[in-house]
Amino acid sequence: MTSQTPAGKNLKGTWNQAILTFLFPILLVLGVRWALFEPFVIPSGSMIPNLLIHDHILVKKFAYGLHLPFSDKWLFQWAPPQRADIVVFKYPENPDVYYIKRLIGVPGDEVVVKAGQITLNGEALPLDHRQDSQFESGFTYYDEHLDSSSHLIRFMDYKFDDDPPAQTFKVPEGHYFFMGDNRDQSSDSRVWGFVKADYVVGRAWAIWLSCDSTLPSMRFMCDPAQMRWSRLFKTIQ
């Protein structure tokens, strides 16, 4: 004689397995987005020449710590953002919108900006002129040196005001000062002020997809015929 498991128990086991099978991928994706990596798409040219419109990037959510789920508050914070990091953060005037800029000033810093050039705590950031036949005409490019790193920035050749007044910003505690690498075509902390530390989302890490234009019928998808193959899997400096 063979024993049989009651039908009710079989049914219960089947439902538990079905629910687990359905929920596990969702929880896995949510967990990765919360703690590890989150994808973003660059919507504007404020970070040209280092990030281009339609660059699809991955942001390290764990670079500085972890936020409480569905909250701006930090659960753990093991490293503060460093000057020169390219950071994704919530826009101070509308936290539902995400911005990406380069971190220039940390709490306690005095940042003086004149015509896009920076003096940090009394010392002008060195600029080395760069020339390359692939650079877009109408702009001048420099390597800007900040702390122990350097990065490429650009200025428009045409200036609306040849001698603009200097702007001075004293970064308060718990806040950061950000600027775009496309100095004359960036809305950043010079315009809308400082960013709260709680609004920091993570550090930009790599470009995983890039294209010159998207599909007309699906604006969120790259046009396969307009791919920028040389930018794929490029780490972000």
C-alpha positions in Angstrom: 0.0 0.0 0.0 1.4 3.5 -0.9 0.8 6.6 1.2 -0.4 9.8 -0.4 0.1 13.4 0.7 -3.2 15.2 1.3 -4.3 17.3 -1.6 -4.6 20.4 0.6 -1.0 20.2 1.5 0.1 19.8 -2.1 -2.0 22.8 -3.0 -0.5 24.8 -0.2 3.0 23.9 -1.2 2.3 24.8 -4.9 1.0 28.2 -4.0 3.9 29.0 -1.7 6.3 28.0 -4.5 4.4 30.1 -7.0 4.4 33.2 -4.8 8.1 32.8 -4.1 8.9 32.3 -7.8 6.9 35.5 -8.6 8.3 37.7 -5.8 11.9 36.6 -5.8 12.9 38.4 -9.1 11.1 41.5 -8.1 12.7 41.6 -4.7 16.1 40.9 -6.2 15.8 43.8 -8.7 14.6 46.1 -5.9 17.4 45.0 -3.7 20.0 45.7 -6.4 18.6 49.1 -7.1 18.4 50.0 -3.4 21.9 48.8 -2.3 24.1 48.2 -5.3 23.5 49.8 -8.7 20.8 51.9 -10.4 20.6 52.9 -14.0 20.2 56.5 -15.1 20.1 58.2 -18.5 21.9 61.6 -19.1 19.2 64.0 -20.3 21.2 67.2 -20.9 24.6 68.4 -22.0 25.7 70.0 -18.7 28.4 67.3 -18.2 29.9 67.4 -21.7 32.6 66.5 -22.6 32.7 63.6 -20.1 29.0 62.6 -20.2 26.9 63.0 -23.3 23.2 63.2 -23.9 21.7 59.6 -24.1 24.6 58.1 -22.2 23.1 55.3 -20.1 25.0 55.0 -16.9 25.2 52.8 -13.8 25.4 54.6 -10.4 27.0 52.9 -7.4 24.4 53.3 -4.7 26.8 51.8 -2.0 29.7 54.1 -2.8 29.0 56.3 0.3 26.6 54.2 2.3 23.0 53.1 2.2 19.8 55.0 2.6 16.8 53.7 4.5 14.4 52.2 1.9 12.0 54.8 0.5 13.7 57.5 2.6 16.4 60.2 2.2 17.9 59.4 5.6 21.1 57.4 5.8 20.9 53.9 7.3 24.7 53.6 7.2 27.3 56.1 5.8 30.9 54.8 5.6 32.5 57.3 3.3 31.6 60.9 2.4 31.6 62.1 -1.2 35.0 63.3 -2.3 35.8 66.4 -4.4 35.9 65.7 -8.1 33.4 62.8 -7.8 30.7 62.7 -10.4 27.6 62.3 -8.2 23.9 61.7 -8.8 21.7 63.6 -6.3 18.1 64.8 -5.9 17.5 68.3 -7.2 17.2 70.7 -4.2 14.2 72.5 -5.7 12.3 69.3 -6.6 13.5 66.1 -4.9 11.5 64.0 -7.4 14.1 65.0 -10.1 17.6 63.6 -10.3 20.7 65.6 -11.3 24.3 64.6 -12.1 27.2 67.0 -11.5 30.8 67.1 -10.3 31.4 67.7 -6.6 33.5 70.8 -6.2 33.0 71.9 -2.6 32.5 69.9 0.6 31.3 71.3 4.0 33.5 74.2 5.2 35.0 75.0 1.8 34.9 78.5 0.3 34.3 78.3 -3.5 34.9 81.4 -5.6 33.7 81.2 -9.2 34.6 83.7 -11.9 33.7 83.0 -15.5 33.5 79.3 -14.7 37.0 79.1 -13.2 37.3 78.1 -9.6 39.3 79.3 -6.6 39.0 76.8 -3.8 39.9 77.9 -0.3 42.1 80.7 -1.6 43.8 78.6 -4.3 42.9 78.7 -8.0 42.4 75.3 -9.5 45.2 74.8 -12.2 44.0 74.5 -15.8 46.0 73.0 -18.7 44.8 73.8 -22.2 43.9 70.8 -24.3 43.8 70.6 -28.1 42.3 67.7 -30.0 40.9 67.6 -33.6 37.9 65.7 -32.3 36.8 68.4 -29.9 33.7 70.4 -31.0 34.5 73.8 -32.5 33.3 76.9 -30.7 34.7 75.7 -27.3 38.0 75.7 -25.5 38.9 72.6 -23.4 41.1 72.3 -20.3 42.3 69.7 -17.9 41.2 71.0 -14.5 43.2 69.7 -11.5 41.2 69.2 -8.2 42.9 67.5 -5.3 44.8 64.5 -6.6 42.8 64.1 -9.8 42.2 65.9 -13.1 39.2 66.0 -15.4 38.3 67.6 -18.7 36.1 70.7 -18.8 35.0 73.1 -21.5 34.1 76.8 -22.0 32.3 78.5 -24.8 34.6 80.7 -27.0 31.9 83.3 -27.1 31.2 85.2 -23.9 28.2 87.3 -23.2 30.1 89.2 -20.5 33.9 89.5 -20.8 34.3 90.4 -17.1 31.5 88.8 -15.0 31.6 89.4 -11.3 33.0 86.7 -9.0 30.6 84.6 -7.0 31.6 83.4 -3.5 30.0 80.4 -1.8 30.6 79.1 1.7 29.5 75.5 1.8 27.5 74.9 5.0 27.7 71.8 7.2 25.8 68.9 5.8 25.7 70.3 2.2 27.7 70.1 -1.0 28.5 72.4 -3.9 28.3 70.9 -7.5 29.2 72.2 -10.9 28.8 70.9 -14.5 31.9 70.2 -16.6 30.3 72.1 -19.4 31.0 75.3 -17.5 29.1 77.9 -19.6 26.1 75.6 -20.3 25.3 74.1 -16.9 22.6 75.0 -14.3 24.3 74.0 -11.0 25.0 75.2 -7.5 25.9 78.6 -8.9 22.2 79.0 -9.7 20.2 76.8 -7.3 22.5 76.6 -4.3 23.8 73.7 -2.2 22.7 70.1 -2.0 21.8 68.4 1.3 23.9 65.4 2.1 20.8 63.3 2.5 20.0 64.0 -1.2 23.1 62.3 -2.4 22.1 59.1 -4.3 25.5 57.6 -5.4 28.6 58.0 -7.5 28.5 57.6 -11.3 30.5 54.5 -12.2 30.2 53.4 -15.8 28.5 53.9 -19.2 26.8 50.7 -20.3 25.0 52.1 -23.3 25.2 55.2 -25.4 23.6 56.5 -28.6 23.3 59.7 -30.6 19.5 59.5 -30.7 16.6 57.3 -29.5 13.8 55.6 -31.4 11.1 58.0 -32.5 8.4 55.7 -31.2 10.2 54.9 -27.9 12.1 57.8 -26.6 13.6 55.8 -23.8 15.3 53.3 -26.2 18.5 53.8 -28.2 18.3 53.7 -31.9 20.5 50.7 -32.9 21.7 52.6 -36.0 22.9 55.5 -33.8 25.0 53.6 -31.2 28.2 55.1 -29.9 30.1 51.9 -29.6 33.3 53.4 -28.3 31.6 54.6 -25.2 30.1 51.3 -24.1 31.5 49.9 -20.8 33.6 53.0 -20.2 34.3 53.9 -16.6 33.4 57.4 -15.6 36.2 59.7 -14.3 
